[in-house]
Amino acid sequence: MPLPRRTAYRLAGAAVLATALTGSLVAHAAPDRDSGDRTEARTTADRTLRVYNNNIENLVRNNSDGSCTRVSGPDHLKSLLVDDQGKTGTSGVEAPDLLIVQQIRGRGQADAYADQLSAKFGLPKGTYKAVLANEDPAEWGGSHHCSDQSLGNLKKKQTNGILYNTQRLGLASGDVSKYWSAGWLKPGTSYNGGKGCTLYKPPNNDDGAANKHKWRRTSAIAARFTIKDTDTSVFAATMHLPQENAKNACGGDGDKGIGGSGIHIGADATKLMKASTLRVVGIDANRTGIAADTLADQGMTGYGSKATNGSRKIDYLFLGGKVASSPVDHTVGGTKSNHLGLYGFLDF
């Protein structure tokens, strides 16, 4: 019989303290005491998988007056992570297992953000690692709607990633999918019920030098993890679909996507998904009205119905497993991004 979560934390905390006294632990940053986050390591006695999804917009927010505001990683995390009641900044906020992100600059920002997440919970540097669709995407675009060009420049590199807690989740080298491309309707092409759709990558990407590499921001990636000391496998995928998906759903060549949503799961990723018990897909779909049962055939249900980007709901979190109810509709209202975060806590 699993230990109660609080008891498991006390026992894990005692083990960490004993190890530290022998000098076998490396030094790491102090946890965020203001938010009351726990410093103890989580164990598999805690039978909850904590999952989040957010388009972090390169940690730069676009404001309505044309200015932009840079957000620090710790401030963003404090605004996103919640306790069992959907509240941020409380002593009940526990370390996430998976944080699915869109629009991160590449390996440098991903590793820094992952280390900030580790530090927030008093965990050793490197506890959180990131799987990325592209390690160092090329730049594209101009001002990115920032009156301060230096902030606009921070948004020129965009890729998608999955941050995971290595204390809880194992990842085998063969369990990361190849990236796959989103679909889109190239301007000037007839939609024709989806027949005009193509893959959004060369040679069918944007014309013009400024947007030559824009397609990289919509490359998707997936991985299959194993919850340590259990036989529970977890599939996770991150996607960011083109703006054109708002008007014409495209999942690939001549394909409208699953349920006409523009969502497509690559062949490599599909194999990992079918071999997994729990399933998680986080998406900035740039499209409203995607039904909660869109991925029902893939064993997942969508959670959260509130608007996530201004008055529109364009961000989605699909989960397969036993999901705890949320008093805030699985949507984090104070997220410091132009997109509100989504979360789900799965029992296993």
Beta strands, then each sheet from edge to edge (+ up, - down):
strand 1: 48-55
strand 2: 60-62
strand 3: 68-70
strand 4: 98-104
strand 5: 128-132
strand 6: 159-165
strand 7: 169-170
strand 8: 183-184
strand 9: 198-199
strand 10: 221-227
strand 11: 233-240
strand 12: 278-284
strand 13: 301-303
strand 14: 315-320
strand 15: 322-323
strand 16: 331-332
strand 17: 341-347
sheet 1: 5+ 6- 4+ 1+ 17- 15+
sheet 2: 5+ 6- 4+ 1+ 17- 16+
sheet 3: 2+ 3-
sheet 4: 7+ 10- 11+ 12+ 14- 13+
sheet 5: 8+ 9-
end
